Amino acid sequence: NPHTMSIYIHWKIMVNECSSVQRYVLPQQYLIVPNERKLQNNLFFLSLPFSNLIPAISTDSVNPDTIFANNEMSLRDIEIYGFDYDYTLAFYSSHLHTLIFNIARDILITKHRYPEGLRKYEYIPNFAVRGLHYDVQKALLMKIDAFHYIQLGTVYRGLQPVSDEEVIAMYEGCHVPLEIMSDFYGKSSHGHTMKQFMDIFSLPEMTLLSCVNDFFMKHNIDYEPVHLYKDVKEAIRDVHVKGIMYRAVEADIDKYICYGEQSQAVLKKLSAHGKKMFLITNSPFDFVDRGMSYIVGKDWRDLFDVVIVHADKPGFFNDRRKPFRRVTDKGALLWDRIHRLEKGQIYKQGNLYEFLRLTGWRGSRVLYFGDHIYSDLADLTLKHGWRTGAIIPELRKEIKIMNTQPYVHMMTWLQSLTGLIEQMQVHRDPASQAVVEEWIREREAMRPQTKDIFNAQFGSLFRTYHNPTYFSRRLSRFADIYMASISCLLNYDFQHTFFPRRTPLQHESPFWPDHTPSL
């Protein structure tokens, strides 16, 4: 039951390696004494109230407003701060995803002649999580770990889970070969059949794909999954490109934008300390101007040294052919050649190489914040040496879950079971093996709970059962620091150095106690 755990301990381990048992199971102050009845041969049963384990469980909660470091970085070295706009300076309410879903669904019906019955489907806020992969040809949505293994129990066809047996049969196991994974930017091109959804705007797209698949299957409609994927992708693109979403947000900005005062405070703090700032966004000027005026005030442009809209990322970072073009306040495009990027002006498109030439802002004195792990952060850190900060709004919710007692207790016992299995598996006598098998079954039964506590379909954004997700792998590679929102910067001064946790490698001994970053 939830208040009592039965711990089976091998007599040899108890007598000869008590410290290792204590390390996995009990705090040091508890002495393991085999005073319970003998079960069989050299096995003993020890029943302890679950509350007795609590002193061994870390009581340090993680502060959701912490900035976490993958790479050592000092703010004293940073002179220039760059920002994306959407989900970096402007945070949106859940109403926006509903809006995108509804508009794209209606575009499928009116433009692509999909069945009218799709109008019955509404956006499901907690169905998908960011970072999932979609098999375009098989019409399957799934979570993949850092080693390209599918997490069983997270594969969905439409809105229904696919059995583990069917998944293993389709993929001849759980591994997804590199050649069918999405490319560097998470796109399915050049023969890649797996598309990864990396940005927050992709949540309505994943949900719409799943709903349309669900409709076709329920009505026994034969369809081509590749066409479906392309049609949904085009419908979602139309929501943005044709300005439908922008006009809706501008018309009811109080409904869609939140956290404005926090972004304003960050920008004002940076400006007060003489930091240079720039903005690079794919969004159009009218939309950004309306949002930034709401968030910061009408004088928001005075804070930025350079403002670039319609940047066309990720092409902005790689395509050297597009020159910058100046835009008037009324949105008119000017034809003059750009020799420098001036404060107070608005520029469209361009490319990063021209940006670097015109500004001279190179190397590790630049820190750029964005929410898109691939296009924004990868090129900047790998090719140009900028420091990068990832904005992960989902982090706050996941940390709050991880701070709860049920999660801490569950993970502590799961780790204890894993340690006991690792220690006990060397004993090959039938009694010991029977106990180990029981532990293995209990461990397997617990693992889905560690998924469901975050999201019933796909679990945590950052972990499969025990491995990092594919998303986490890219995050650790391309982001020097990461945080739930830009407001986390308010908790640190400009002399602060962020240190990554020195987590022991698998072959290293943990000579130092583990610690949890907190403020």
N, C-alpha and C positions, 0 to 999 in steps of 0.2 A: 504494500500500500504506500501512499505518498509519504508516510511518516516513519516508516521502518524499512531498513534495507538489510538484506541477509548477505553477509560476506563470507564466502567460503575461502578458507585459507589452508594451504598445504602445510603440514607439520614441519617439513624440512625448511620451508621458507620462513615459518614463524620462528623457529629456533636459530637458524643460521643466518638469515638475511632479514631480520626484523626491521632494520632501518629502511630497506627498500620497500617493504610493505607499508610502513608508515608514510613514506614519501608519496605513495600512490593513494593511500586510503585514509589514514588517520593523522591528526595533528600530533606533534611530538609529545605532548603532555599525556596522551593516552597510551597505556601499556597494554600490549596484546598478550593476554594470558589464556592458554587453552583450558579454561575451566568449565566449558560447556560440554554437553554429552558428546561422546565420540560417535561419529556417524558410521564410518567403516574404514578399516585399516588405519591409515595415518591422516585422515581428513577430519576436521573439526568444524562445527557450526558456531558462528559468532554473530549474534543479532544485537545491533545497536540502534537506538533511536536516531532518526535522520538529523535531529537537532544537534547531536553530539559531533557531527561533522562540520557544523557551521564555523567553528573556530579555525578550521583548516581552509575555509573558502575565503578568497580575497574579498575584503569588505570595501576596497577602493573602487568607487564608482568613477566612470569615465565622464568627464564634462563634455557635453555635446558641442560646446563653443570652443573647444580646443582646436588648434591647428596642428596637424600631424605631419611628420617629416619622413619622406623616403630617402632624402639626401640632405646632408648638413648644409645649412644656408643661413647667412646672417643678414638681417635687414639693414645693417649699417653699410653694406656694400651696394644696396639697391638705390639707384638715383632716379629711375624711370619706371613708372607703373603703367601697364597696358591692360585693357579690359575688353572682353566681349560684352554684348548688351543683354541678350536674352538669357535668363537664368544665371546671370552673373551680376549685373547691376539691377536688372528688372526681374523680379520673381513673380510668378503668376499663380493665381488661385486654381483650384481643381476645375473651375468652370471652363477654363480655356481648353482643356482636353475634351470635355464634352462638346464644346463648340466645334473643334476641329473634326471630331468623329462624326457629328451630325452633318456637317457640311460635306465632308468627303463621301459619306454614305449616300447623300442625296445626289452628288455628282455621279456616282456609279449608276444610279437609277436613271437619271435624266440624260446624261451624256453617253454612258457606255451601255445603256439599255439592260441593266441588271434587273432582276425581278422586283416588283413593287413590294413584295412581302418582306424585303430587307428593312423597310421602315419600322418594323416592329422591334428591331434590335436597338437597344440603347447602350451608351458607353458604360463599361464595367470598370469602375475606378481602381479596384484592387486585383484585377485579373493578371496583368503582366508586370514585369519589372524590367528595368533597363539592362542592357548587356546581353539579352537573349540572342540566340541564333535561329534563323529560319531557313529550313531546307526548301528551296524554291520548287524543286521538282517533285518532292514528296509532300509538300504542303504541311510540314511539321514545324512547330515552334518548340524550342528546347533550350536548356542551359548546359553549357559546356565549360569544363574546368580548364585550368592553365596548361594542362598536359593533353588537351584535345580529347578528353573523355567525356562522354555524355553522362550527366547525372540522371540515373534511372529514377523514375517517378516524377520527372519534370518534362516529359515529352507530351505535347498536346497536338491532336488533330482537331481543328475547330476548337470547340470548348470542352472536349472530352479527352481525358488522359489516355495515352496509348500504353498497353501492358508492357512490362519489362521484356517478356518473351518475344513480343512482336518487334520491339526495338532492336533486340539482339539479333533477331533473324534478318531484319532489313539491313543492318549495318555490319553484319557478321561479327558481332561483338559490340563494344561500346566506344571504340576509338574512331575518331573522324580524321581521315588522312589529311595531311597538309594541303595537298593539291586541290581539294574541294572546299577548303576553308575560304572565307572572304579575304580580299586583298588587304593591303596596308591600311586603307581607309575604311575598312569594314564593308566594302561594296562587293556585290557578286558580279564580277566581270571576268572576261577572258577565260570562260569555262568554269569559274567557281560557282558552285551551287548553293553555298551557304552565305547568307547575308546576316551580318551582325547589326543589331539596332543599338547604337551607342548614345544617342542624345535623348534628352527628355521629351522632345517633340515627337519621338518615335513611339511613345506609349499608345496614342490613339491609333497609329498605323497598325501596330501589332494586334490591338483589340479588334480593329475592323477586319483585318485578314482572318482572324479566328472566327468572327461572327459570320462572315460570308461563307467560309468553309463549312461552318456548322449548318447554315441554311441549305447549302447544296447537298450535304450528306443526309440531312433529315428529310429532304424531299426527293432523294434518289436521283439527283440531277447529275448527269455526266459532264464533267468540265475539265479544262486543261489548267493545271495548277500554275504553270508559267504565265499564262495569260492573266490569270487572276492576280498574281503578284504584281505584274506590270501595270494592270489597271488600277489597283489600289494605290500603288506608288505614284502614279500619275494624278490620281484624284487628290491625294494628300499634297502633292506638289502644287496643284492648282489652288488649293486653299491658301497657300503662301504666295505663290508667284502672281496670281491674279488679284491679290490684295484683299480678298474676302475676309480673312482673319484680321488683318490690320484695321480695316474699316470697322469691324465689329468691336474690337478692343478700344479703339479711339472713341467710339460712340458711348461706351459704358466703362470707362477706365477704372472707376471705383470697384467694379465687380471683378475685374480681371487682374489688376496689379496690386501686390502687397509688399510689405517690408521696405517701403520707400524711405522711411526715416533712417533706417540703418545704413543703406547705401549712401545717402546724403552725408551722414556723419563720417563715414570712411573717406569720401572724396574731400570733404572740408578739412579733415585731419591731415591728409596727404598734402593738400594745397598749403595749409598753414606751416608745414615743415619744408616748404620749398621743393617738393617733388614734382617732376614733370609727369604728365599723364597723357595717354592717348586712348582712343576708342576705335576698334575695328569690328564692324558688324555687317552681317548679310542683310539686315533689315533696311527698309527705305528711310530716307531722312524724315519725312512727315511723321512716320510712326515713332521713330526714335525721339524726335523733338517733342512730340506730345507726351510720351512716356517720361522722358527726362525732366521736362517741365513740371510734371506731376510729382516726380520723385525728389528732385533737387530744387527746382525753381526755374523761372524764365531765364536766369543768367547762367544756366548750367554750362554753356559753351565757354564761359570765361575760365572754367576750371581745367579745360583740356587744351593741350598744345596742338594736338592733331585729332581730327575726327574724320573717319572714313566709313561711308555707308555703301550698301550694295557691293560689298567686297567680293562676293562670289567665292567664299571659302568652301572647300579647301584649295580651289584653283588659285586663290590669291597667294598661297605660299609656294607655288611651283611654276605657274605660268608667267614667264617673263615678258610676254608679248603685250599685255594690257597696260597701257599708260594710265596715269591718274587723270581724272577730269574734274574740274571744279563745278560745283552745283550752287546755284543761288538759293536764297531763302524760299523762293517760290517754286523751287524744283527744276528750274531751267538749267540745261547743260551748256557750259561755255566751251569754246573751241581753242582757247589759248594754251600754249605749251606750259607745263608746270616745271619751274626751275627750283622751287622750294615749297615745302609744306608749311603754310602760315597759320598761326593761331587765329581763331575766329572764323576761319574758312571751313567749308564742307567739301570733301572730296569723295569721288565715286570710283569704285573698282580699283585699278592699279594693281601692283604686285609687291610682294615683300622685298624683293631685291632692289626695286626702285625706292621703296620706303627706306631701306637701310642706306642707300646712296644719298638720299636727300636729307636724312636726319642725322646719320652717323651713329644711330643708337644700336650699338652692337654689343654682344658678349654678355657677361654675367651681371652687369649693372642694370640690366633690364629684367623685370619680373612681370610676366603676362598671366592674367587670370582668365580662364574659360571653363565651360562645362563639357566641351567635346574632347574626349581623351585622344582621339585619333588625329583629326585634321588640324586642330588648333595647337595642341601641345606637342605632338610628336615631332613635327618639322622644326618647330622653334627650338626645342632642346637638342635634337640630334644634329641639325644642320647649322644652326646659328648660335648655339651656346647660351641662349636666353634661359633664365630661370623661369620655372613654370609653376603655377598654382591651380589645382583642379577644384572646381566648385561642385560638390556632391550633395545636393539638398537632401537626398535619401539618408544621408549619414546620421542626421539628427534623430530620425525615427528608429533606425537600427540600434543606435547607442542606447536610447531609452529602453528598448527591449532587452538589450544585453545587461543593463543595470538592474533588471528585476530579479527578485529572489528565485522565482521558478526557473528562469534561464540559467542563473548562476549555479543553482543546485543541479539542474539537469546536466550541464556541461561538466561540472566537477565529477559527477558520478560516471558520466560517459568516459571521461579521461581516466578515471580510476579503473573502470572495467578494461579499457584498452591496455593500461599498464599491467594489470593482473594477468590478462591473456598473454601479453608479451613475456612476462616472467614465468608463467606456469606452463607454457606450451612445450617446454623442454622435457617435462615429465610425461613419460609415455605409458605409465601403468593405467589400466582401465578406469580406476576410480578418479584419478587426476584428469584424464581425458574427458570423462563424463562431465566434470565440473567446468572444464574449459569450454566444452560444447554448449553448456547452458549459458555461460557468460557470453559467448559469441551470439547466441540467439537473442539474449537480452540486449546486447549492443546493437544488433541489427534492428530490433524492434524500436529502440530509442531513436535511432538516427532520423527517421522521418519526422519525429517531433521537433528536432532541431531545425528542420526546414519549415515546417508548418507555422512555427511561432512567428516567422517573419512574413511569409506569404504562402498561402495554402497550396498554390499551384507550383511556384518556382523557387520559393525560399529566399535566402539572403542575396543581395546584390553582390556581396563580396566573397561568399564561400559556397562551395558545394557541401557535401557532408563534412569533409575534413580538408580538402584542397582549396586553394584560392580559385576563384572563378577566372575565366578568360578575361573578363573585365578588370579584375584585380591585378592580373599580370600586367596589363597594359598601363593601368594606373600607376603601379610601382615603378614601371620603366620610364614613363614619360612625364610624371609630375614630381617636382622636387618636394612640394608640400601639397596637402589637400585639406579641405574643410567643408563644413556644411553650408556656409554662406560667407559672403565677403565681410559681413559684420564681425566675424571672428577676429579680424585685424585690430579691432578696437581694444582687444584685451592685451595687446603687446605694444611696447615702445619700439622706436626705430633703432635701438641698439641690440635688440633681441636676436639670439642665435637659436635656430631650430635644429635639434639633434634627433636623428632617428634612433629608435631603440636598437641596441646591439643584441639582436636575437641570436642565440647560439646556432651555428650551423649544425647539421646532423652529426658531424664527427667531433664537435666541440663539447666540452663539459660546461655546464652553466655555473661558472665560478661566482657570478653575481646574481643577486635576486632579481626576478622579473619585476618590472614596474609598469604601472599604467599611467599614461600622461593625464595630468589633471591640473586645474588652475587653483 
